[in-house]
Amino acid sequence: MFGDDFPALEAEKGEQLIEEAFEIDKVVHRAVAENSLNPVGIEQDVRKTLLPKLFGLIGLDKAKAMLDEVLQILRNGVSK
């Protein structure tokens, strides 16, 4: 989905994005475990934790778009 939005990245930036993908996974799993009875709390926790990190890496607009996508995936997974 985001491939077209991100121009070719230098090797260092690409590695940062790969590391951030693993961090997103950890944050989501932790948020689900800590807020399993409160779906709104899960989303708030994920946004609060990831937005500053993503903002520094890819900018505000792309960070918001990426968070929206992560949360949509999370919602779909929680509802199953």
ZALO-223262 format. One record per atom (N, C-alpha, C): residue number from 1; atom name; y negated, x negated, z negated. Coordinates in pm, whole numbers, plus 32768, in hexadecimal, padded with zeros to 4 digits. Atoms other than C-alpha are relative to their C-alpha. Layout:
! residues N
REC,pos,site,yy,xx,zz
REC,NUM,CA,Y,X,Z
...
//
This chain:
! residues 80
REC,pos,site,yy,xx,zz
REC,1,N,8078,7FB0,8000
REC,1,CA,8000,8000,8000
REC,1,C,7F81,7FAB,8000
REC,2,N,8079,804F,800D
REC,2,CA,7F05,7EF5,7FA1
REC,2,C,7FFB,7F8A,805F
REC,3,N,7FFB,8073,7FA7
REC,3,CA,7F6D,7DF7,80A8
REC,3,C,7F8A,7FF7,805F
REC,4,N,8070,8001,7FA2
REC,4,CA,7E5C,7E5D,819C
REC,4,C,7F7A,7FEA,7FBA
REC,5,N,807D,800E,804A
REC,5,CA,7D52,7E5C,808C
REC,5,C,7FE5,7F71,7FD2
REC,6,N,8010,8089,802E
REC,6,CA,7D92,7CF5,8029
REC,6,C,8010,7FA2,8076
REC,7,N,7FF4,8062,7F94
REC,7,CA,7D42,7BEE,812F
REC,7,C,8061,7F92,7FD7
REC,8,N,7FA7,8070,801F
REC,8,CA,7E20,7ABC,8146
REC,8,C,7FC9,7FB4,7F88
REC,9,N,802B,803F,807D
REC,9,CA,7E13,7A1B,7FF1
REC,9,C,8028,7F6D,7FFF
REC,10,N,7FD9,808A,8014
REC,10,CA,7E0B,78AD,7FA1
REC,10,C,8075,7FFD,7F9D
REC,11,N,7F84,8007,8050
REC,11,CA,7F48,783B,7EEF
REC,11,C,7FE6,801C,7F6C
REC,12,N,801A,7FEE,808F
REC,12,CA,7EA8,7835,7D95
REC,12,C,7FE8,8094,7FDF
REC,13,N,801D,7F73,8018
REC,13,CA,7E26,799C,7DAB
REC,13,C,807F,8053,8010
REC,14,N,7F82,7FB9,7FED
REC,14,CA,7F75,7A13,7E2F
REC,14,C,805B,7FF1,7F87
REC,15,N,7FAF,8017,8078
REC,15,CA,8026,7976,7D05
REC,15,C,7FCA,8051,7F8B
REC,16,N,803D,7FB0,806B
REC,16,CA,7F30,7A20,7C19
REC,16,C,8027,8093,800E
REC,17,N,7FDB,7F75,7FEA
REC,17,CA,7F7D,7B70,7CB8
REC,17,C,8093,8019,7FDE
REC,18,N,7F72,7FF3,8023
REC,18,CA,80F3,7B35,7C92
REC,18,C,8010,8003,7F69
REC,19,N,7FFB,8002,8092
REC,19,CA,80C4,7ADC,7B24
REC,19,C,7FCA,8083,7FC6
REC,20,N,803B,7F84,8031
REC,20,CA,7FE9,7C0E,7AF5
REC,20,C,8060,8076,8015
REC,21,N,7F9E,7F96,7FEA
REC,21,CA,80F8,7CED,7B8B
REC,21,C,8066,8003,7F8F
REC,22,N,7FA3,8006,8071
REC,22,CA,81E8,7C75,7A7E
REC,22,C,7FBC,802F,7F7F
REC,23,N,804C,7FD5,8077
REC,23,CA,80DA,7CAC,7976
REC,23,C,7FEF,8098,8000
REC,24,N,800C,7F6E,7FF5
REC,24,CA,80A1,7E11,79F5
REC,24,C,8082,8041,7FD1
REC,25,N,7F7F,7FCA,8028
REC,25,CA,8215,7E52,79CA
REC,25,C,8011,7FFA,7F68
REC,26,N,7FF4,800F,8092
REC,26,CA,820F,7DCD,7864
REC,26,C,7FA5,8064,7FB7
REC,27,N,8061,7FA7,8040
REC,27,CA,80D8,7E96,780A
REC,27,C,8031,8091,8007
REC,28,N,7FD1,7F77,7FEF
REC,28,CA,816A,7FD9,7896
REC,28,C,8077,801B,7FA4
REC,29,N,7F8B,7FEB,8057
REC,29,CA,82B5,7FAD,77DF
REC,29,C,7FD7,8007,7F6C
REC,30,N,802E,7FFF,808B
REC,30,CA,8202,7F5E,7697
REC,30,C,7FB7,8082,7FE1
REC,31,N,804D,7F86,8016
REC,31,CA,8115,8086,76BE
REC,31,C,805B,807A,7FF6
REC,32,N,7FA1,7F90,8005
REC,32,CA,8236,8174,7702
REC,32,C,804B,7FFE,7F7B
REC,33,N,7FB6,800A,807E
REC,33,CA,82F6,80F2,75D5
REC,33,C,7FAB,8028,7F88
REC,34,N,8056,7FE5,8073
REC,34,CA,81CC,810D,74EA
REC,34,C,7FC6,808D,8001
REC,35,N,8040,7F7C,7FF6
REC,35,CA,814A,825D,7569
REC,35,C,805D,8067,803F
REC,36,N,7FA0,7FAC,7FB9
REC,36,CA,8288,830C,75D6
REC,36,C,7FEB,8095,7FE7
REC,37,N,8017,7F72,801D
REC,37,CA,821F,8454,7533
REC,37,C,7F78,8030,802F
REC,38,N,8088,7FDF,7FD9
REC,38,CA,80BF,844B,75C2
REC,38,C,7FE2,7FC8,808C
REC,39,N,8017,8033,7F78
REC,39,CA,80A7,842C,7740
REC,39,C,7F6F,7FD6,801A
REC,40,N,808D,8026,7FED
REC,40,CA,7F2A,8420,7733
REC,40,C,7FE7,7F78,7FC2
REC,41,N,800E,8082,8041
REC,41,CA,7F42,82FE,7642
REC,41,C,8038,7F8F,8053
REC,42,N,7FC5,8065,7FA8
REC,42,CA,8020,8244,7736
REC,42,C,7F9A,7FD8,806A
REC,43,N,8061,801D,7F96
REC,43,CA,7F1E,8262,784B
REC,43,C,7F85,7FB7,7FC9
REC,44,N,8076,8042,803B
REC,44,CA,7DFD,8203,7767
REC,44,C,801E,7F6F,7FDD
REC,45,N,7FD8,8088,8025
REC,45,CA,7EB8,80D3,76E8
REC,45,C,800A,7FA7,807B
REC,46,N,7FF1,804E,7F85
REC,46,CA,7F0F,805F,7847
REC,46,C,7F77,7FE0,803B
REC,47,N,8088,8018,7FC9
REC,47,CA,7DA8,808A,78C2
REC,47,C,7FB3,7F9A,7FAC
REC,48,N,804D,8056,805B
REC,48,CA,7D0F,7FE1,7791
REC,48,C,802F,7F6F,8008
REC,49,N,7FC9,8087,7FFE
REC,49,CA,7DF7,7EB6,77AA
REC,49,C,7FEF,7FBD,8088
REC,50,N,7FFC,803F,7F7C
REC,50,CA,7E00,7E7F,7921
REC,50,C,7F7A,7FF8,8048
REC,51,N,807D,8000,7FB4
REC,51,CA,7CA3,7ED4,799E
REC,51,C,7FB3,7F7D,7FF4
REC,52,N,804B,807E,8007
REC,52,CA,7BF8,7D9D,7912
REC,52,C,8043,7F8D,804A
REC,53,N,7FB8,806C,7FBC
REC,53,CA,7D08,7CB8,7999
REC,53,C,7FF5,800E,8097
REC,54,N,8007,7FEA,7F70
REC,54,CA,7D0D,7D55,7AF2
REC,54,C,7F73,7FF1,8035
REC,55,N,808C,800D,7FD7
REC,55,CA,7B92,7D66,7B03
REC,55,C,7FDF,7F6D,801B
REC,56,N,801C,808E,7FF0
REC,56,CA,7B7C,7BEE,7AD4
REC,56,C,8046,7FC3,8078
REC,57,N,7FB0,8039,7F94
REC,57,CA,7C82,7BB2,7BDD
REC,57,C,7FDB,8037,808A
REC,58,N,8012,7FC2,7F7B
REC,58,CA,7C34,7CAA,7CF4
REC,58,C,7F82,8056,800D
REC,59,N,8079,7FB0,7FF8
REC,59,CA,7AEE,7D5C,7CA0
REC,59,C,8017,808F,7FD1
REC,60,N,7FF8,7F7D,8040
REC,60,CA,7AA1,7EB3,7C12
REC,60,C,803E,806B,8059
REC,61,N,7FCD,7F95,7FA9
REC,61,CA,7AE7,7F94,7D3E
REC,61,C,8095,7FF2,8019
REC,62,N,7F71,8016,7FE7
REC,62,CA,7C37,7EF7,7D8F
REC,62,C,8050,800E,7F80
REC,63,N,7FBB,7FF2,8081
REC,63,CA,7C92,7EE9,7C1E
REC,63,C,8016,8093,7FDF
REC,64,N,7FF1,7F70,801A
REC,64,CA,7C51,805E,7BF8
REC,64,C,8068,803E,805C
REC,65,N,7F9E,7FCB,7FA1
REC,65,CA,7D1A,80AB,7D32
REC,65,C,808D,7FD6,7FD9
REC,66,N,7F7D,8030,8028
REC,66,CA,7E3A,7FD5,7CBA
REC,66,C,802F,8048,7F82
REC,67,N,7FDC,7FB7,807A
REC,67,CA,7E34,8078,7B61
REC,67,C,8026,8090,801E
REC,68,N,7FDD,7F77,7FDA
REC,68,CA,7E34,81D0,7BFE
REC,68,C,808D,8005,803A
REC,69,N,7F7B,8005,7FC4
REC,69,CA,7F69,816E,7CC5
REC,69,C,806B,7FE7,7F94
REC,70,N,7FA2,801C,806D
REC,70,CA,8017,80DC,7B92
REC,70,C,8016,807D,7FAC
REC,71,N,7FF5,7F87,8054
REC,71,CA,7FCC,8217,7ACA
REC,71,C,8049,8070,804A
REC,72,N,7FB8,7F9B,7FB4
REC,72,CA,804A,82F7,7BE3
REC,72,C,8096,7FE2,7FFF
REC,73,N,7F73,8028,8007
REC,73,CA,8191,8235,7BEB
REC,73,C,8037,801E,7F74
REC,74,N,7FD7,7FE5,808B
REC,74,CA,81A1,824E,7A70
REC,74,C,8016,8094,7FE9
REC,75,N,7FF3,7F6F,8010
REC,75,CA,8167,83C6,7A77
REC,75,C,807E,8033,8043
REC,76,N,7F88,7FD6,7FB8
REC,76,CA,8277,83F4,7B7A
REC,76,C,807F,7FD5,7FB7
REC,77,N,7F8B,8031,804A
REC,77,CA,8367,8322,7AAD
REC,77,C,8015,804A,7F7E
REC,78,N,7FF6,7FB9,807F
REC,78,CA,831A,83D4,7966
REC,78,C,8032,808D,8016
REC,79,N,7FDB,7F75,7FE9
REC,79,CA,834A,852B,7A01
REC,79,C,8091,800F,802A
REC,80,N,7F74,7FF7,7FD4
REC,80,CA,84AA,84D5,7A7C
REC,80,C,8061,7FF8,7F8E
//
